[in-house]
Amino acid sequence: MKKLALKTALRLALPAALFATLTVSAQMPGSGSPGISTALTKLFGDVTAFSAKADVRVIDNSQNELMSLPMDFALLDNKMRVEIDATRMKNKDLPADAAENLKKMGMAKMISIIRPDKKLVYIIYPDQKSLLSMPLPKEEIEAAESKSKTARTPLGKEIIDGHPCAKTKVVVSDEKGQLLEATTWNASDLKDFPIQIQTKEKENISIIHYKDVQFARPDAKQFEPPVGYTPYTDVQELMQVMMKKMLNGGEKKSEAK
């Protein structure tokens, strides 16, 4: 029975582990992330606090969709919070059952809190009461702390979700060079908020589309790590613990039969 439970745990955990790694990477700022980085905050202009729903899409140069993911997004000064349900993620490179397996492991719901002031990223798994703390990459810390300048080039006018928008090419740079280049659609009836942001990620294009934007300041507690969660500092260690929980669960079910 134990051997059978181990095989079952491995069958479920291995694709889920891959999925978890990819999903965590997708939320992490820095190289390879779908448009989320500390430099993103420099595109919001005078807006230093808001919350919104967001749809993130990654497409290739032929406009083929590679990934899509809805999320809850919040900003408080330079702190960012991103909340996702991985079962709602679409990714052509993932196994068909990866999201469901991740759900069985209790790792489908994830919250990322990016804290440049603490030089940390927190990845929170509410269903498992687990907290993964990882160092913020050096280049992300520098981008958040640097005194930058912004160059804007008008590209025309467009309507997005009924909002009149100024389409603009934006280049953010500091004394070391360019931090970010993006195309933004700034809604004139929403304090010129960029309700859509498009950036180039290597050979692919990332698009963040904001909806239901609320300019009330989010509760500061949302940007703090939760109390009472089991702390981790290594992804592999966290996955091993999740696999053991799956194994123990499999053994209990087998004994019950």
C-alpha positions as CSV (number, residue, x, y, z in Angstrom):
1,M,0.0,0.0,0.0
2,K,2.8,2.4,0.9
3,K,4.5,1.7,-2.4
4,L,1.3,2.4,-4.3
5,A,0.7,5.6,-2.4
6,L,4.3,6.7,-3.2
7,K,3.7,6.1,-6.9
8,T,0.5,8.1,-6.8
9,A,2.1,10.9,-5.0
10,L,4.9,11.1,-7.5
11,R,2.5,10.9,-10.4
12,L,0.6,13.9,-9.1
13,A,3.5,15.9,-7.7
14,L,6.0,15.9,-10.5
15,P,3.9,17.8,-13.1
16,A,2.5,20.0,-10.3
17,A,6.0,20.7,-9.2
18,L,6.9,21.9,-12.7
19,F,3.7,23.9,-12.8
20,A,4.4,25.5,-9.4
21,T,7.9,26.4,-10.5
22,L,6.7,28.0,-13.7
23,T,3.9,29.9,-11.9
24,V,6.1,31.2,-9.2
25,S,8.6,32.3,-11.9
26,A,5.7,34.0,-13.7
27,Q,5.0,36.1,-10.6
28,M,8.6,36.9,-9.8
29,P,9.9,40.2,-11.0
30,G,12.9,40.2,-13.3
31,S,13.9,38.4,-16.5
32,G,11.2,36.1,-18.0
33,S,8.2,37.5,-16.0
34,P,5.0,38.4,-17.8
35,G,5.3,42.2,-17.5
36,I,5.4,42.3,-13.7
37,S,8.5,44.1,-12.3
38,T,9.4,46.9,-9.9
39,A,9.9,49.3,-12.8
40,L,6.2,48.8,-13.6
41,T,5.4,51.2,-10.8
42,K,7.1,54.0,-12.7
43,L,4.3,53.8,-15.4
44,F,1.5,54.8,-13.0
45,G,2.6,58.5,-12.8
46,D,1.0,60.3,-9.9
47,V,-1.1,57.2,-8.9
48,T,0.8,55.6,-6.0
49,A,-2.0,53.4,-4.6
50,F,-4.8,51.5,-6.3
51,S,-6.4,48.0,-6.6
52,A,-7.8,46.4,-9.8
53,K,-8.6,43.2,-11.6
54,A,-6.0,42.5,-14.3
55,D,-5.8,40.1,-17.3
56,V,-2.3,39.2,-18.3
57,R,-1.5,37.8,-21.7
58,V,1.7,36.7,-23.4
59,I,1.7,36.5,-27.2
60,D,4.4,35.8,-29.7
61,N,5.4,38.0,-32.7
62,S,2.7,36.2,-34.8
63,Q,0.0,37.2,-32.2
64,N,-0.4,33.6,-31.0
65,E,-1.4,33.5,-27.4
66,L,1.2,31.6,-25.2
67,M,-0.3,32.3,-21.8
68,S,-3.2,34.1,-20.2
69,L,-4.0,34.6,-16.5
70,P,-6.5,36.7,-14.6
71,M,-5.3,38.2,-11.3
72,D,-6.1,40.7,-8.5
73,F,-3.5,43.5,-8.5
74,A,-2.8,46.1,-5.8
75,L,-0.2,48.8,-5.4
76,L,0.7,50.8,-2.3
77,D,3.5,53.2,-2.9
78,N,6.3,50.9,-4.3
79,K,4.8,47.7,-2.8
80,M,2.9,45.3,-5.1
81,R,0.5,42.5,-4.4
82,V,-0.6,39.9,-7.0
83,E,-3.2,37.2,-6.3
84,I,-3.9,34.4,-8.7
85,D,-5.8,31.1,-9.0
86,A,-3.6,28.9,-11.1
87,T,-6.5,26.7,-12.2
88,R,-7.6,29.7,-14.3
89,M,-4.3,29.9,-16.1
90,K,-4.0,28.9,-19.7
91,N,-0.5,27.9,-20.9
92,K,0.2,25.9,-24.0
93,D,3.4,24.4,-22.6
94,L,1.8,22.9,-19.5
95,P,0.4,19.4,-19.2
96,A,-3.4,19.3,-19.4
97,D,-3.8,18.1,-15.8
98,A,-1.1,20.3,-14.2
99,A,-3.5,22.9,-12.8
100,E,-5.8,20.2,-11.3
101,N,-2.8,18.4,-9.7
102,L,-1.6,21.7,-8.3
103,K,-5.1,22.2,-6.8
104,K,-4.9,18.7,-5.2
105,M,-1.6,19.8,-3.6
106,G,-3.3,22.9,-2.2
107,M,-1.0,25.2,-4.2
108,A,-3.3,26.6,-6.9
109,K,-4.1,29.8,-5.0
110,M,-1.0,32.0,-4.7
111,I,-0.3,35.5,-3.6
112,S,2.9,37.4,-4.4
113,I,3.9,40.4,-2.4
114,I,6.8,42.4,-3.8
115,R,8.6,44.5,-1.2
116,P,11.5,46.5,-2.6
117,D,11.9,48.2,0.8
118,K,12.7,44.8,2.4
119,K,14.4,43.5,-0.7
120,L,12.1,40.5,-0.6
121,V,9.3,38.7,-2.5
122,Y,6.8,36.7,-0.5
123,I,4.9,33.9,-2.2
124,I,1.9,32.8,-0.1
125,Y,-0.1,29.6,-0.4
126,P,-3.3,30.3,1.6
127,D,-4.7,26.7,1.3
128,Q,-1.5,25.3,2.8
129,K,-0.8,28.1,5.2
130,S,2.7,28.3,3.8
131,L,5.0,31.3,3.2
132,L,7.9,31.3,0.8
133,S,10.3,34.2,1.2
134,M,12.8,34.9,-1.6
135,P,15.3,37.7,-2.2
136,L,14.4,40.3,-4.7
137,P,16.9,40.3,-7.6
138,K,19.5,43.0,-7.3
139,E,18.5,44.7,-10.6
140,E,14.9,44.9,-9.4
141,I,16.0,46.6,-6.1
142,E,18.1,49.1,-8.1
143,A,15.2,49.8,-10.5
144,A,12.9,50.5,-7.6
145,E,15.4,52.8,-5.8
146,S,16.8,54.7,-8.8
147,K,16.0,58.2,-9.7
148,S,14.6,57.7,-13.1
149,K,13.4,59.9,-16.0
150,T,10.6,59.2,-18.4
151,A,10.3,60.0,-22.1
152,R,6.9,59.8,-23.7
153,T,6.1,59.7,-27.4
154,P,2.4,60.1,-28.4
155,L,1.1,57.3,-30.7
156,G,-2.5,58.4,-31.1
157,K,-5.9,57.9,-29.5
158,E,-7.9,54.7,-28.9
159,I,-10.9,53.6,-26.9
160,I,-10.3,50.8,-24.4
161,D,-13.4,49.4,-22.5
162,G,-15.2,52.6,-23.3
163,H,-12.4,54.8,-21.9
164,P,-10.8,57.4,-24.1
165,C,-7.1,56.6,-24.0
166,A,-3.9,58.3,-25.2
167,K,-1.7,55.6,-26.7
168,T,1.9,56.4,-25.7
169,K,5.4,54.9,-26.1
170,V,7.1,55.2,-22.7
171,V,10.8,54.8,-22.0
172,V,12.0,54.8,-18.4
173,S,15.7,55.2,-17.8
174,D,18.2,56.1,-15.1
175,E,21.9,57.0,-15.0
176,K,22.8,53.3,-15.8
177,G,20.6,53.1,-18.8
178,Q,17.1,52.0,-19.9
179,L,14.9,50.3,-17.2
180,L,11.8,49.8,-19.2
181,E,10.2,50.4,-22.5
182,A,6.4,50.1,-22.8
183,T,3.3,51.1,-24.8
184,T,0.6,52.4,-22.5
185,W,-3.1,53.3,-23.0
186,N,-3.8,56.1,-20.5
187,A,-7.5,56.7,-19.7
188,S,-8.2,60.4,-19.6
189,D,-11.3,59.8,-17.4
190,L,-9.3,57.7,-14.9
191,K,-6.6,60.2,-13.9
192,D,-4.6,59.2,-17.0
193,F,-4.2,55.7,-15.4
194,P,-2.6,53.2,-17.8
195,I,-5.5,50.7,-18.1
196,Q,-3.4,48.7,-20.6
197,I,0.4,48.2,-20.6
198,Q,2.3,46.3,-23.3
199,T,6.0,45.4,-22.9
200,K,8.5,43.2,-24.9
201,E,9.7,40.1,-23.1
202,K,12.6,38.8,-25.2
203,E,10.9,37.5,-28.3
204,N,7.4,37.7,-26.8
205,I,4.9,40.4,-25.9
206,S,3.3,40.8,-22.5
207,I,0.0,42.7,-22.1
208,I,-1.5,43.7,-18.8
209,H,-5.2,44.9,-19.0
210,Y,-6.6,46.5,-15.9
211,K,-10.3,46.6,-15.1
212,D,-12.4,47.8,-12.1
213,V,-9.7,50.2,-11.0
214,Q,-10.2,51.6,-7.5
215,F,-8.1,54.5,-6.3
216,A,-8.8,54.1,-2.6
217,R,-5.6,53.1,-0.7
218,P,-5.5,49.4,-0.1
219,D,-5.1,48.2,3.5
220,A,-1.4,48.1,4.4
221,K,-1.9,44.7,6.0
222,Q,-2.4,43.2,2.6
223,F,1.3,43.9,1.9
224,E,2.6,42.1,5.0
225,P,3.4,38.4,5.3
226,P,0.6,36.6,7.1
227,V,1.1,35.5,10.7
228,G,1.0,31.8,11.7
229,Y,2.0,30.5,8.3
230,T,4.9,27.9,8.0
231,P,7.9,29.8,6.6
232,Y,10.1,28.5,3.8
233,T,13.1,30.0,1.9
234,D,13.6,27.3,-0.7
235,V,11.1,26.2,-3.4
236,Q,12.5,22.6,-3.4
237,E,12.0,22.3,0.4
238,L,8.4,23.5,0.0
239,M,7.7,21.0,-2.8
240,Q,9.1,18.1,-0.7
241,V,6.8,19.0,2.2
242,M,3.8,19.1,-0.2
243,M,4.8,15.7,-1.6
244,K,5.0,14.2,1.9
245,K,1.6,15.5,2.7
246,M,0.3,13.9,-0.5
247,L,2.0,10.6,0.4
248,N,0.5,10.6,3.9
249,G,-2.9,11.4,2.5
250,G,-2.6,8.5,0.1
251,E,-1.6,6.1,2.9
252,K,-4.5,7.1,5.0
253,K,-6.9,6.5,2.2
254,S,-5.4,3.1,1.5
255,E,-5.7,2.1,5.2
256,A,-9.3,3.3,5.2
257,K,-10.1,0.9,2.3
